[in-house]
Amino acid sequence: MHFVRVLTTILLISISLSGPAQSALVPRALSGMYGVQSAHNRIFTETSLYGYINGGAELYLEYGFDTLIVTEMVVDGSDIKLEVYRMKDPEAAFGIFSVSRFRCNAGQKSTEHICRSAYQFQFCKGPYYVSIINDTGSEADQQRSAALAGLLIENIIEPSFDPGRYFAEGIDEETMRGAVLVRGPLGIFNGIPVLSDRLVSTVDFSALMITNGQDTIASLLFDSEQSARQFLGECKFSKSSKTDAISSDSTISVISPNHIIITF
């Protein structure tokens, strides 16, 4: 326990000097983690993120990236890598989480948005997207990852992403497991490829996509009414009606001047 406290103090000093926005989160979590034998952290900002994820940095920056703290540690002889991404807001954190999760296993739900597999534990809460990776996929390493995730979640005081802005009637838990939030051209191309041509010139928006039976529903929130009007104009939307067909298998509904829902 004494070693863990000394290690945590060292981490706190080094992270505070480089990443003030999230300086205390990782050290506080590690202070409650048993069996930590060593830990090494690295800090990445907007300008240095390419040095860590050269092929994927653009997507994080497009969503709204602030800081990344990567901590590589040995816990009871096992290698564990912790990635804590601080994004610009909870929507950006959920967006990255939503396009990163894959084949999630069932298990205890320690926070609102979570995905676990044998080798990776992912979650988002507040402005943070967190990935915890272990090397073996063993039950013991999965438990270590879950314990670390629980400590991090306890120390994040900001609330989780709320989809209420996109769907006022709410979204049930099962639907949210497959929901995807996209921002910007790369997000559109990955999340709503059928609309990529129509939205390529519109950047100041975000969209939450869900599935309902055979339908895919995209709720788009634009930063300005002008951008929403531009989108509608490119879609040849009829101003005389509330809904109109974009194509033979999709419809568009205007909810407010900067809120549009597309079903296709």
Secondary structure, DSSP 4 states (H G I P E B T S, - for coil): -HHHHHHHHHHHHHHHHH-GGGTTHHHHHHHT-TTEEEEEEEEE-TTTGGGT-TTTHHHHHHH-EEEEEEEEEEETTEEEEEEEEEESSHHHHHHHHHHH--SPBP----SSEEEE-SSEEEEEETTEEEEEEESS--HHHHHHHHHHHHHHHHT--SPPP-GGGT-TT---HHHHTT-EEEEHHHHHHHH-GGGHHHHTT--SEEEEEEEETTEEEEEEEESSHHHHHHHHHHTT--TTSSEEEEETTEEEEEEETTEEEEE-
